[in-house]
Amino acid sequence: MQATRLEKLLEFIKNEPNDEFLQYALATEYLRLGDQEKALEYFEGLIANHPNYVGTYYHLGKLYEQVGRKDDAITIYQKGIEVTRAARDNHAMSELQSAYMQASGLYDDDDDDY
């Protein structure tokens, strides 16, 4: 029997429990599998233990929105904007700013049709 992607990631994380990329990969894999609780656990662990891991902020914010935690999503987008600004990651910062504006009600995708 061939191991699933999740099984492989769980095996890798046993050997490298502090690897932020593996933690991020597990979070996104759990999300893909529909396990929002486990995805939240890994994303929130990344924020707590690896706050400069830029990729976490957008996905955690979107997950917070999905589970009805809009205020937490807005807060995480704001924090992500600060982190991406410090890292000079303009692409990620732009995505976070857009997500923040939408979550805050400052921008609506439906308003684009002039």
C-alpha positions, -999 to +999 in steps of 0.1 A: +000+000+000+013+034-009+015+060+019-007+090+016+007+125+014-005+131+050+012+099+062+045+109+046+043+144+061+036+130+096+066+107+092+088+136+082+077+158+110+087+131+135+123+136+124+121+174+121+094+186+145+105+223+144+106+225+106+083+253+096+079+242+060+067+207+072+043+224+097+030+246+069+026+216+046+007+197+073-016+226+079-024+229+042-028+192+038-053+190+067-071+219+052-072+201+018-087+171+036-113+192+053-099+189+088-102+226+098-094+219+135-060+202+128-052+229+101-059+256+127-037+238+152-007+238+128-013+273+114-016+287+150+015+268+160+034+284+131+023+319+142+034+312+178+067+295+170+077+309+136+061+343+133+082+353+103+069+324+082+051+347+057+029+321+040+010+314+072-009+347+076-030+346+044-041+310+048-048+313+085-068+345+080-089+328+053-094+298+076-105+321+104-130+336+080-143+302+070-149+292+106-167+325+115-138+342+133-138+373+112-122+395+139-093+370+143-089+370+105-086+408+104-061+408+132-040+381+116-041+399+082-028+431+100+000+412+117+009+395+084+011+429+067+036+440+093+057+408+089+057+410+051+066+446+052+096+439+074+105+410+051+101+432+021+078+406+005+057+429-015+037+402-033+026+386+000+019+420+015-003+429-014-023+397-010-027+403+027-038+439+022-065+428-003-077+401+021-077+426+050-097+452+030-123+426+020-126+412+055-129+447+069-156+456+044-134+483+029-133+466-005-157+444-024-148+423-054-182+429-069-175+466-072-150+460-101-175+463-130-174+499-142 
